[in-house]
Amino acid sequence: GELIFCEHGRAPDAGVRKWQDRINPLWRKLFGGCNLNREIPQLLSQGGFLVADMETRYIPSTPRFAGFNYWGSARLA
């Protein structure tokens, strides 16, 4: 099978990551366990998936701390 994913996660910019780490504890409580600062490629790999293709970018008109997005597809290793 194929896993199609679209997730916000840890940003590449140090300043944004700092804010993600600061905000994440409250964010997680307010938004049902959602996390801003997860390393999506690493989590997929740890889950036994090989990423077939992946794109990343900041979503326009979204605060940068919540707007870095990963999307693509992965298959079981």
C-alpha positions in Angstrom: 0.0 0.0 0.0 0.8 3.7 -0.2 0.6 6.3 2.6 -0.3 9.7 1.3 0.6 12.4 3.9 0.1 16.1 4.5 1.3 17.3 7.9 2.6 20.4 9.4 5.8 20.0 11.3 9.2 21.2 12.3 10.3 24.2 10.3 13.8 24.6 8.7 14.4 28.0 10.1 15.9 28.2 13.6 13.8 31.2 14.7 10.6 29.5 13.7 11.6 26.3 15.4 12.3 28.2 18.6 8.7 29.5 18.6 7.3 26.1 17.7 9.1 24.6 20.7 7.8 27.4 22.9 4.2 27.2 21.7 3.9 23.5 21.3 3.0 22.5 24.9 0.0 24.8 25.0 -0.9 24.1 21.3 -1.0 20.3 22.1 -3.4 20.9 24.9 -5.7 23.2 23.0 -5.8 21.2 19.8 -6.3 17.6 20.8 -2.7 16.5 20.9 -1.6 18.1 17.6 2.1 19.0 17.6 3.8 21.8 15.7 7.4 20.6 16.0 7.5 17.0 14.8 10.1 15.8 12.4 7.8 14.2 9.9 10.4 12.5 7.6 12.1 11.0 10.7 8.7 9.8 12.2 7.8 8.1 8.9 11.1 6.3 8.8 10.8 5.2 12.4 7.4 3.8 11.5 8.9 1.6 8.8 8.1 3.7 5.8 10.3 4.8 2.9 9.4 8.2 1.6 8.8 7.9 -2.2 8.4 11.7 -2.7 8.0 14.7 -0.5 7.6 18.4 -0.8 7.8 21.1 1.8 6.9 24.8 2.1 5.4 27.4 4.3 1.7 27.6 3.6 0.7 31.2 2.5 -1.4 33.3 4.9 -0.6 31.0 7.8 1.5 32.0 10.8 5.0 30.6 10.2 5.1 28.7 13.5 2.1 26.6 12.3 2.5 26.9 8.5 5.5 24.7 7.6 4.0 21.7 5.7 5.2 18.3 4.5 3.3 16.3 1.9 4.0 13.4 -0.3 3.8 9.6 -0.3 5.6 6.7 1.4 5.6 2.9 1.3 6.3 0.3 3.9 10.0 -0.6 3.8 
